[in-house]
Amino acid sequence: MALRLTGSIDVSTNITSTHFSGSFSGSFPGDGSGLTGIDVFPYTGSAVISGSLWVTGSVSFSTKIDVVNPAVPNAWSSGGALSSCRCQASGAGTQNAGLIFGGFGNSVTSCTEEYNGATWSAGGNLATARWKLAGAGTQTAGLAFGGIYPGNVARACTEEYNGASWSAGGALSTARECLGGAGTQTAGLAMGGSYVITLLDCTEEYNGATWSTGGALSTARKQLAGAGTQNAGLAFGGFSGVALSCTEEYNGATWSTAGVGTLITARHGLAGAGTQTAGLAFGGQNTSFNVVSCTEEYDGSSWTAGGALSTARCELAGAGTQTAGLAFGGGGSFGSHTATEEYNPGTSLQTVTTFNHSHPTGKTMIVPPITDPLILGALWNNGGTLTISAG
């Protein structure tokens, strides 16, 4: 933080305070043109101010102090922990109404849990325990499809959740594991994956009862992530012998890479959330098979860096939106996780408030309005910017 003098001050001045040090002496023009953006000295303290800013000398000006919040990026914060560790599960729903099902902890599980924005609680178990599956929909209308269960062979079964229990849905045309999912219970989208050692590019669309063939991915892959809807889908990342950065967009009939940006960090075993024009990618393993914490945000044409996960992990599940995401479970260097994290928007640089002060001559004491905690916190403790300008 720095004190900046702008505008018209017609004499030399010295500036001192309890939490500032330094001085500026100079002649400022009195015609209103002023000097703009002069850095006088930095703010190096961290305590809330206990003194005041003094301007000494013969001065004649009106003072305006604008408090500017530093920009805060989008960031992850801790949520309630899962009841049990698991990776390679799937998820659905929103940040305040999330759903996790299946996965692998100490063994393959059928366990379902529901999130209320603070804590997870038990839901109805899947009819078929499995892992490496995909999901879509909401907490009260979820969809689980594909995956591996006893026998260690990829399966085609689909189940539908009503908020309390799972029931059988129509089977996938192509059995598969490590696939991506998107959409809703009545308009689902299954993409990619693998069967035994064969990488798949096939896409299927669900109408609430049966799956039908959709357009093939441009790049066959497994361990990818999906987002969006059946008619505006997004597929990104994955593995085809190496970690991938490629992104594809679906229009309900075909996948395209034209004008579509690639991930900054190639990775597989990642999770996704959001829509085709506001997507979110987080976690996974990079080209060196290192577990990563990086998050990226998609705007419909390119990916940009977002706030990193607090817990680096791969093979995690995700749900929600780009500005209200949910990450849960997963694995890493130390086994499976119960950790849940919530993604929320930060703040852009903005002026919080302004107050004016004027004094015709002599010694002037400028006191921030300490009844306003936004000014007190941002100006004196949180790295805001103090601007003195001619009134």
N, C-alpha and C positions, 0 to 999 in steps of 0.2 A: 504494500500500500504506500502511496506517496501523497504528499500535500501538493496540490496544483494551484497556482495562482493564474487567474485570467481576468481580463477586463482592465479597468482604470484605477490605479492607485497613484496618487500624485507625489508621494515622497518615498524615500527609502524606509524600509521597515525591518525589524528583527522579530522572529517568531520563535517562541519557546513554549513548552508545556511539560507536564509530568511524564508523559509517555512518548514525547517527541524529542529529538535532539538535532541541533543544527540551526543554521540561520541563512537568511537571504537578504542581501542589501542591493538595492538597485533602484533606478528611477523608472517608474512606469508612466507612460504617456497619459496625459489627462484628457485626451480628445476622444476617448471611448474605443480607440482601436485596440489598445491593450497588448499584452503578450499572452499567447495561448499555450496551454499545455506545458508550463515550465515545471519540471520536477525539482522540488526544493530539497526534500530529504525523505528517506524511507521510514516507514513505521516498522519497528522491530520488536515491539512489545507484544504480549499476549493477554495481559490482564485487562479487565474492564477498566475504563478510565476512572481515576479517582480525583483528577484535577481538571483543569480547563485549558483551552487553547488561548494564549494571550498574543495579541498583536500590539506591540509598543511603538510609539512614535506618533508623529502628527499625521493622522490619516483622515481621509474623507471618502467613504465609499459605502455601498450597500452590499452585504454579504449574503450569498445564497449557498447553502450546503446541500448537495445532492448525495444521498446514500445509495450506492450501487451494489447490489448483491453479486458476488462472483458466480459465474456460470457453474451449475452443478450437473454433471452428466447423468444419463439414465443409469440406474444401479440396481444390483441384487441385494436383498436383505433376507435374513433368516426367517423361516416360517416354522410351523409345527412339524416335528419329526414323524416319519412313518412308524407304524407299530413294529415293523420288521424290516430287516435289511433285504434288499433285492436289487438285481440288475436285470437288464433285458426284459423289463416289463413294458407295458404300454399305458398310455394315459389319454384322457379326454376331459372336456369341460372347460371351466374358467378358473381364474385365480381364486375366486370366492366359492366356487362349487366345482372342485376338481375330482377326478376319478383315476385310480390306478388299479390295474388288474394283471394277474399272472406274474411271470418273472421267475428268477432263480435266486434263492438265498442259500440256505443249507441244502435245499432240494428244490425241484420244480414245484411251483405253488399255484393254487387256484384262488388264492386270497384276493379279495377286492376291498379297497378302502376308499372312503369319501372324505373330501376336505371341505371345511366350511369357511376357509379364510384364516383359520387360526390353528385348528387341530384336525387330525385324521381319526376317523372312526370306522368300525367294521361295516362292510356292506355284504351283499349276497355273493357267495362264491361262484366262480365260473363252473360250469358243468364239467369242463375238461381242463385239468391243470396243464399249463404250457408256458413256454418262454419264447423269446425271439418273435413275438407276435406284433401286430399293428392294431391301432385303435382309431376311433373317430367319434363324433357326436358330443353329447352332454352328459352331465351326472345323472339325469333322469331318463336319458334316451341314448345310451351308449352302444358302441359297436366294437366287437373284438373279432379279429379274423387272422387266419394263418398261424404260423408258429410251429414249434416242436413240442411234443409231449411223449410220454413213455414209448420207447421203441426208437427214439432219436431219429425219426424221419419226419420231414416237413409234412404238414397237414393242410387240409382245405377248409376245415370247419369254421363256421361263423356263429357268433352268439350275440343276442340283443339284450340290453339291460333296461329295466323300467324304473330304476331307482331303488329297487329292493331285491330283485332276483334276475338271473340270466335265463334265457330260453333259446332254443335252437333257431338259427336263421338259415338262409340258403348257403350252400357250400360254394367256395371259390371254384372257378373252372380249372385253375392251375394251383395245385398245392405248393406252398412256399414258406420260407422262413426269412427273417431279417429284411422284411419288406417295409415300405413306407405307407402311411395312411393319411387320409384327410377327409373332409366333408362331414356329413351327418348320418344318422341312423337310416334315413330313408333316401339319402343321396350320397352314398359313400364312394371313396376312391381308394383303390389298392394299386400300388406301383412297385415294380422291380422286385428285388429279393433274390433268393436262390433255391434250387432244389438239388440236394446232395452237393455236387461241385459245380453245377451249371448256373451261371449268372443269368438272370432273367431281365428282359426289357418290357415284358407284357404288362398292360394296365387293364384293370377291370372296374366296372361301375356297378354299384348296388342300388336297387330301387326300393329297398325295404323288404324284399322277398327273395330276389334272385340276382346273381351277378351276370353281367354281360361283358363282352370284349370291347375295350376302348383302344385308343391309339397307342402304339408302342413308344417307349422312351427312346430318345436318340442314343443314349448310352446305357447298356445293360449294367446293372450294379446291385449290390446288397449293402446293408447297413447304412441306408440313406435316411433322410428325414423328409417329411412332407408337411404341407400347410395349405390353407385355402379351402376351396369348395370343389364340388364335382365338375363344375363348368369354368372354374378359375383356380386351378390347382398349381402348386409349386412343389418341385422336387429339387433337393440340393444335397451336395456332399455324397458320401458313399465310398464303396470299395470295389475295385475291379482288378485287383492285383497290386494296386497302389491306392492311397487315399486320393479322393477326387475333390475338385473345387467346382465342378460344373453345376450349373443351375438350369432348370428347364421349366417352362410355363405351359400349362394345359388349358385349352379353350373349350373342353368338353368333347373334343374329337381328336385333336392332334397335339403333340408336344413340340415346342419350339425353343431354340436357343438364340434366335435372331434378336439382337438388341437386349439380350439378357446378360447381366453381369455375373461374373464368377465370384465365389467366396474368396475372401482375402486369405484365409487359412484353409488349405485342403484338409479334409478330415472325414472320418467314418465313425460310426457309433455315436453320432450326435443326435440331438433332439431339435424339434422345431415347433413353432406356434405361429399364430397370426394368419394373414391373408396373402394373396398374390401380390398386392401392392403395399403391404405393410407386414413383411415377414420377420421372423426372429429365428436365428440359429445359435445354438449354444452347446458347449462341451464337445466331447468326442476325442479321437486320437488322430494325431497328425501323421505326416509321411514317415516320421521316425518311430511311430507307434508310441509316442509320448502322450499321456493324458493331458488335455488342455482345459483351460477355464474360459477361453475367449468367447465372446458373444458378438454377433454381427446382426445388423438391422438392414432390411431390404425395402427399397422404396418403389419397386416395380421395374427398375432398370439397373440398379447397382447396390452393392453391399458396402456398409460403412461400419467401423468399429463401434461397439457398444461397451457397457460396463462388464467387467469380467465376473464370472461366478466366484463366490467365496470359496467354494470347494471344487477343485478341478476333478472332472469325472467323465467317463464314457459310458455308453450303453445305458443312458438315463432316459427318463420319460419326460414329456413336456405337454403343456396345455396353455390355454389363454390367448392373449393378444400381444402385439408388439409393445404396448405400453402397460400391460397388466399380465405379464407372463408368469408361468409356474414351472419350476424345474424340480424333479423329485427322483429319489433312488439313484441307481447307477453304480458303477464300479470304478476302481482305480488302483493305485499302488498298494492300498491297504484294505483290499476286499470291497465288499458291497457297502452301500451307504443307506442311511435312513434320512439323510438331510433333505430338507425342502427349502427352496429359495423362491422369493417373489421378486419380479422385475417391475420397477416403477419408474416413471419419468422424472427427470431432474428438473432444473429450472434454467431458463435462459438468462443472460445478462439483462438486468432491468433496474430502472430507478425505483426505489421504494417510496421515498418521500422527500419533501423539500421544506426548508424554512428560511426565512429572511432575517437578516440582522443589519442594522445600520447604526453608525456612530460618527458624528461629524468630525471630532478631533480628539487627540489625546490617547490615553491607554484604553484599549478595548478588550473585554473578555468575551470570547465566543463560547457559549455553553451549549452542547447538544441537548435537545429536549429529552432528558433522561426518563420521562414518563412513557416514551415510545420505545419499547424493547427492540423493535426492528432497526431503528436508527442506532441505538446504543450498541446492539450486537454486531450489526454489519459494519458500522464505521470504526468502532474502537476495538473490536475483538475478532472479526471474521474477514478481514482483508478487503473491506470496501474501499471506495475512493472518496476523498474529501475534496470538494471543489469550491474555491472562493472566487466569485465572479462579481463584476460590477453590476449593480442593480439597475 
